[in-house]
Amino acid sequence: MTPSPQQRSGRLGVGIIGAGNVGPILGAALAGAGHAIVGISAISAASRERAEAILPGAPILEMPQLIERSELVILAVPGEELASLVAGLAATGAWQPGQLVMHTAARYGTAVLAPATRLGAIGLAIHPAMASTGTSIDLTRLAGAHFAVTAAAPVQPIGQALVVEMGGEPILVAEADREAYAEAIATATSFSAAIVDQATALLAGIGIDSPGGMLAPLVRSSVENALRRAY
């Protein structure tokens, strides 16, 4: 029987698959809330260095071993790799009944986790709506950041509780709305970056030193005004 949120221990063993910009940061935030990091899967030299910088001392484990030891598995991999990863691990019987499986891809809800949930795992789709750097700066930015949470109604409180423990604000997003959510996030991120890049290049072209510093107050106030109108 799947334990209820009330029956679960407040302390989870957390395993992280993917040592890009997101996984280690979320792991560090959960560790700060009292959860135990059992390990992280990191393949490249760069990802291993990032894992060590953000989660010093966390064991680097192979995925089957990591899943076997974890009560919560965070899949912090690119969205285009998610479906094949979940299915491939399901084919090996890696997923365990009652185990929490959480992915961080903006575009997908929990349907992509079906191969794991058919084996008894509990699926969560939790995406932090922030531009990640993969550095410790992100830990500060998590405070007050909004997270899209998609999960079956009985386990939504688990997803919301995890977000709160990471310092964020949970926002429920329906399975059918994840694609629109992802489009909104991508539009805001790419448009903001493109406009700032264009403006700083123009100022640099006329000889202004530190164009980023000059534009920072203007951009922040303009964005804040636009966001205020959206409330």
NORFENRA-V177383 format. One record per residue. N is the residue number from 0. RES is the residue in one small letter. SS is DSSP state (@ for helix, = for strand, . for the rest). PSI is psi in radians with two decimals (none if undefined). OMEGA is omega in degrees with one decimal (none if undefined). Layout:
n=N res=RES ss=SS psi=PSI omega=OMEGA
n=N res=RES ss=SS psi=PSI omega=OMEGA
//
This chain:
n=0 res=m ss=. psi=2.38 omega=178.7
n=1 res=t ss=. psi=2.19 omega=-179.9
n=2 res=p ss=. psi=2.56 omega=177.0
n=3 res=s ss=. psi=2.90 omega=177.0
n=4 res=p ss=. psi=-0.60 omega=-178.7
n=5 res=q ss=. psi=-0.52 omega=-177.7
n=6 res=q ss=. psi=-0.37 omega=-176.6
n=7 res=r ss=. psi=2.55 omega=172.1
n=8 res=s ss=. psi=2.57 omega=177.6
n=9 res=g ss=. psi=-0.20 omega=-177.4
n=10 res=r ss=. psi=2.11 omega=-178.5
n=11 res=l ss=. psi=2.58 omega=169.6
n=12 res=g ss== psi=2.04 omega=-171.6
n=13 res=v ss== psi=2.21 omega=173.9
n=14 res=g ss== psi=2.44 omega=-175.1
n=15 res=i ss== psi=2.15 omega=174.2
n=16 res=i ss== psi=1.96 omega=-177.5
n=17 res=g ss=. psi=2.01 omega=-179.4
n=18 res=a ss=. psi=0.80 omega=174.9
n=19 res=g ss=. psi=-2.52 omega=-176.6
n=20 res=n ss=. psi=-0.40 omega=-169.9
n=21 res=v ss=. psi=-0.87 omega=-172.0
n=22 res=g ss=@ psi=-0.95 omega=-179.2
n=23 res=p ss=@ psi=-0.60 omega=-179.6
n=24 res=i ss=@ psi=-0.80 omega=178.2
n=25 res=l ss=@ psi=-0.65 omega=176.9
n=26 res=g ss=@ psi=-0.75 omega=179.2
n=27 res=a ss=@ psi=-0.67 omega=178.7
n=28 res=a ss=@ psi=-0.72 omega=178.3
n=29 res=l ss=@ psi=-0.63 omega=176.6
n=30 res=a ss=@ psi=-0.66 omega=177.8
n=31 res=g ss=@ psi=-0.39 omega=178.0
n=32 res=a ss=. psi=0.06 omega=174.7
n=33 res=g ss=. psi=-0.01 omega=177.0
n=34 res=h ss=. psi=2.79 omega=-176.7
n=35 res=a ss== psi=2.24 omega=175.8
n=36 res=i ss== psi=1.96 omega=-178.0
n=37 res=v ss== psi=-0.36 omega=178.6
n=38 res=g ss== psi=3.02 omega=179.7
n=39 res=i ss== psi=2.51 omega=175.8
n=40 res=s ss== psi=2.08 omega=-178.7
n=41 res=a ss=. psi=2.15 omega=-172.4
n=42 res=i ss=. psi=-0.93 omega=-175.2
n=43 res=s ss=. psi=2.85 omega=177.8
n=44 res=a ss=@ psi=-0.69 omega=-179.6
n=45 res=a ss=@ psi=-0.71 omega=-179.1
n=46 res=s ss=@ psi=-0.60 omega=177.0
n=47 res=r ss=@ psi=-0.70 omega=177.4
n=48 res=e ss=@ psi=-0.72 omega=179.3
n=49 res=r ss=@ psi=-0.75 omega=179.3
n=50 res=a ss=@ psi=-0.74 omega=-178.8
n=51 res=e ss=@ psi=-0.61 omega=-179.1
n=52 res=a ss=@ psi=-0.71 omega=-175.7
n=53 res=i ss=@ psi=-0.62 omega=-178.1
n=54 res=l ss=. psi=1.19 omega=-176.0
n=55 res=p ss=. psi=2.28 omega=178.3
n=56 res=g ss=. psi=-0.12 omega=179.3
n=57 res=a ss=. psi=2.30 omega=-179.1
n=58 res=p ss=. psi=2.45 omega=171.6
n=59 res=i ss== psi=2.02 omega=-173.1
n=60 res=l ss=. psi=2.70 omega=170.1
n=61 res=e ss=. psi=2.64 omega=-173.3
n=62 res=m ss=@ psi=-0.81 omega=179.7
n=63 res=p ss=@ psi=-0.73 omega=178.8
n=64 res=q ss=@ psi=-0.69 omega=179.4
n=65 res=l ss=@ psi=-0.81 omega=-178.7
n=66 res=i ss=@ psi=-0.70 omega=-179.5
n=67 res=e ss=@ psi=-0.58 omega=-175.3
n=68 res=r ss=@ psi=-0.15 omega=-168.3
n=69 res=s ss=. psi=2.49 omega=171.4
n=70 res=e ss=. psi=-0.47 omega=174.1
n=71 res=l ss== psi=2.12 omega=177.4
n=72 res=v ss== psi=2.14 omega=177.4
n=73 res=i ss== psi=2.10 omega=177.3
n=74 res=l ss== psi=1.63 omega=-177.9
n=75 res=a ss=. psi=1.18 omega=-178.2
n=76 res=v ss=. psi=2.82 omega=177.2
n=77 res=p ss=. psi=2.52 omega=-176.2
n=78 res=g ss=@ psi=-0.61 omega=-177.5
n=79 res=e ss=@ psi=-0.27 omega=179.0
n=80 res=e ss=@ psi=-0.17 omega=-168.1
n=81 res=l ss=@ psi=-0.88 omega=-174.9
n=82 res=a ss=@ psi=-0.81 omega=-178.1
n=83 res=s ss=@ psi=-0.61 omega=178.4
n=84 res=l ss=@ psi=-0.85 omega=-178.5
n=85 res=v ss=@ psi=-0.78 omega=-178.8
n=86 res=a ss=@ psi=-0.72 omega=179.9
n=87 res=g ss=@ psi=-0.71 omega=177.7
n=88 res=l ss=@ psi=-0.58 omega=176.6
n=89 res=a ss=@ psi=-0.63 omega=-179.6
n=90 res=a ss=@ psi=-0.43 omega=177.7
n=91 res=t ss=. psi=-0.05 omega=-178.2
n=92 res=g ss=. psi=0.43 omega=-173.5
n=93 res=a ss=. psi=-0.64 omega=-174.0
n=94 res=w ss=. psi=2.54 omega=-174.3
n=95 res=q ss=. psi=2.52 omega=176.6
n=96 res=p ss=. psi=2.33 omega=178.7
n=97 res=g ss=. psi=-0.13 omega=-179.7
n=98 res=q ss=. psi=2.40 omega=175.9
n=99 res=l ss== psi=2.26 omega=177.3
n=100 res=v ss== psi=2.04 omega=-173.8
n=101 res=m ss== psi=2.22 omega=173.3
n=102 res=h ss== psi=2.84 omega=-173.3
n=103 res=t ss=. psi=0.25 omega=-178.7
n=104 res=a ss=. psi=2.31 omega=-176.3
n=105 res=a ss=. psi=-0.66 omega=-168.6
n=106 res=r ss=. psi=-0.35 omega=-171.5
n=107 res=y ss=. psi=2.54 omega=171.1
n=108 res=g ss=. psi=-2.46 omega=-177.4
n=109 res=t ss=. psi=-0.14 omega=-179.6
n=110 res=a ss=@ psi=-0.58 omega=-179.6
n=111 res=v ss=@ psi=-0.30 omega=179.4
n=112 res=l ss=@ psi=0.13 omega=-174.9
n=113 res=a ss=@ psi=-0.73 omega=178.7
n=114 res=p ss=@ psi=-0.54 omega=177.9
n=115 res=a ss=@ psi=-0.73 omega=-177.4
n=116 res=t ss=@ psi=-0.49 omega=175.9
n=117 res=r ss=. psi=-0.39 omega=177.4
n=118 res=l ss=. psi=0.11 omega=175.0
n=119 res=g ss=. psi=-0.03 omega=177.7
n=120 res=a ss=. psi=2.83 omega=-179.1
n=121 res=i ss== psi=2.06 omega=-173.7
n=122 res=g ss== psi=2.38 omega=175.7
n=123 res=l ss== psi=2.38 omega=173.0
n=124 res=a ss== psi=1.93 omega=-174.1
n=125 res=i ss== psi=2.01 omega=-177.5
n=126 res=h ss== psi=2.15 omega=176.0
n=127 res=p ss== psi=2.16 omega=-178.6
n=128 res=a ss=. psi=1.30 omega=179.3
n=129 res=m ss=. psi=2.69 omega=176.7
n=130 res=a ss=. psi=1.93 omega=-173.8
n=131 res=s ss=. psi=2.52 omega=176.1
n=132 res=t ss=. psi=-0.31 omega=-176.1
n=133 res=g ss=. psi=0.23 omega=179.3
n=134 res=t ss=. psi=3.05 omega=-178.2
n=135 res=s ss=. psi=-0.28 omega=175.5
n=136 res=i ss=@ psi=-0.62 omega=-177.0
n=137 res=d ss=@ psi=-0.50 omega=179.4
n=138 res=l ss=@ psi=-0.66 omega=176.5
n=139 res=t ss=@ psi=-0.68 omega=-177.7
n=140 res=r ss=@ psi=-0.39 omega=177.8
n=141 res=l ss=@ psi=-0.54 omega=-178.2
n=142 res=a ss=. psi=1.98 omega=179.4
n=143 res=g ss=. psi=-0.12 omega=177.4
n=144 res=a ss=. psi=2.61 omega=177.4
n=145 res=h ss== psi=2.47 omega=178.8
n=146 res=f ss== psi=2.26 omega=173.3
n=147 res=a ss== psi=2.20 omega=-179.1
n=148 res=v ss== psi=2.13 omega=174.4
n=149 res=t ss== psi=2.21 omega=-179.0
n=150 res=a ss=. psi=2.81 omega=173.3
n=151 res=a ss=. psi=2.54 omega=-174.3
n=152 res=a ss=@ psi=-0.75 omega=-177.4
n=153 res=p ss=@ psi=-0.41 omega=-176.9
n=154 res=v ss=@ psi=0.10 omega=175.2
n=155 res=q ss=@ psi=-0.69 omega=178.4
n=156 res=p ss=@ psi=-0.51 omega=177.9
n=157 res=i ss=@ psi=-0.83 omega=178.5
n=158 res=g ss=@ psi=-0.74 omega=179.6
n=159 res=q ss=@ psi=-0.70 omega=-180.0
n=160 res=a ss=@ psi=-0.70 omega=178.4
n=161 res=l ss=@ psi=-0.72 omega=178.9
n=162 res=v ss=@ psi=-0.79 omega=179.9
n=163 res=v ss=@ psi=-0.69 omega=178.6
n=164 res=e ss=@ psi=-0.51 omega=177.6
n=165 res=m ss=. psi=-0.03 omega=178.0
n=166 res=g ss=. psi=0.08 omega=-175.4
n=167 res=g ss=. psi=-3.13 omega=179.3
n=168 res=e ss== psi=1.98 omega=-178.0
n=169 res=p ss== psi=2.38 omega=175.3
n=170 res=i ss== psi=2.12 omega=-179.7
n=171 res=l ss== psi=2.24 omega=177.3
n=172 res=v ss=. psi=2.20 omega=-177.8
n=173 res=a ss=. psi=2.68 omega=178.8
n=174 res=e ss=@ psi=-0.82 omega=-176.6
n=175 res=a ss=@ psi=-0.26 omega=-176.3
n=176 res=d ss=@ psi=0.03 omega=-175.8
n=177 res=r ss=@ psi=-0.62 omega=-178.8
n=178 res=e ss=@ psi=-0.76 omega=177.7
n=179 res=a ss=@ psi=-0.68 omega=176.9
n=180 res=y ss=@ psi=-0.83 omega=-178.5
n=181 res=a ss=@ psi=-0.67 omega=178.9
n=182 res=e ss=@ psi=-0.72 omega=178.4
n=183 res=a ss=@ psi=-0.76 omega=179.8
n=184 res=i ss=@ psi=-0.79 omega=-179.1
n=185 res=a ss=@ psi=-0.70 omega=-179.9
n=186 res=t ss=@ psi=-0.84 omega=-178.7
n=187 res=a ss=@ psi=-0.72 omega=-176.6
n=188 res=t ss=@ psi=-0.90 omega=-175.3
n=189 res=s ss=@ psi=-0.68 omega=-179.1
n=190 res=f ss=@ psi=-0.79 omega=-179.8
n=191 res=s ss=@ psi=-0.81 omega=-178.5
n=192 res=a ss=@ psi=-0.73 omega=-177.6
n=193 res=a ss=@ psi=-0.75 omega=-179.1
n=194 res=i ss=@ psi=-0.76 omega=179.6
n=195 res=v ss=@ psi=-0.76 omega=178.9
n=196 res=d ss=@ psi=-0.75 omega=-178.9
n=197 res=q ss=@ psi=-0.78 omega=-177.5
n=198 res=a ss=@ psi=-0.74 omega=-179.8
n=199 res=t ss=@ psi=-0.61 omega=177.5
n=200 res=a ss=@ psi=-0.70 omega=178.6
n=201 res=l ss=@ psi=-0.75 omega=-180.0
n=202 res=l ss=@ psi=-0.69 omega=177.8
n=203 res=a ss=@ psi=-0.60 omega=-179.3
n=204 res=g ss=@ psi=-0.36 omega=177.3
n=205 res=i ss=. psi=0.29 omega=170.9
n=206 res=g ss=. psi=0.26 omega=179.7
n=207 res=i ss=. psi=2.19 omega=178.0
n=208 res=d ss=. psi=2.58 omega=177.2
n=209 res=s ss=. psi=1.03 omega=-179.1
n=210 res=p ss=@ psi=-0.49 omega=178.1
n=211 res=g ss=@ psi=-0.75 omega=178.6
n=212 res=g ss=@ psi=-0.61 omega=178.7
n=213 res=m ss=@ psi=-0.71 omega=-175.1
n=214 res=l ss=@ psi=-0.34 omega=-172.8
n=215 res=a ss=@ psi=-0.89 omega=179.8
n=216 res=p ss=@ psi=-0.66 omega=179.9
n=217 res=l ss=@ psi=-0.83 omega=-178.2
n=218 res=v ss=@ psi=-0.78 omega=-179.4
n=219 res=r ss=@ psi=-0.80 omega=-178.1
n=220 res=s ss=@ psi=-0.65 omega=178.9
n=221 res=s ss=@ psi=-0.77 omega=179.4
n=222 res=v ss=@ psi=-0.73 omega=178.9
n=223 res=e ss=@ psi=-0.69 omega=178.0
n=224 res=n ss=@ psi=-0.75 omega=-179.6
n=225 res=a ss=@ psi=-0.73 omega=179.9
n=226 res=l ss=@ psi=-0.63 omega=178.8
n=227 res=r ss=@ psi=-0.64 omega=178.1
n=228 res=r ss=@ psi=-0.38 omega=-178.3
n=229 res=a ss=@ psi=-0.15 omega=-179.9
n=230 res=y ss=. psi=none omega=none
//
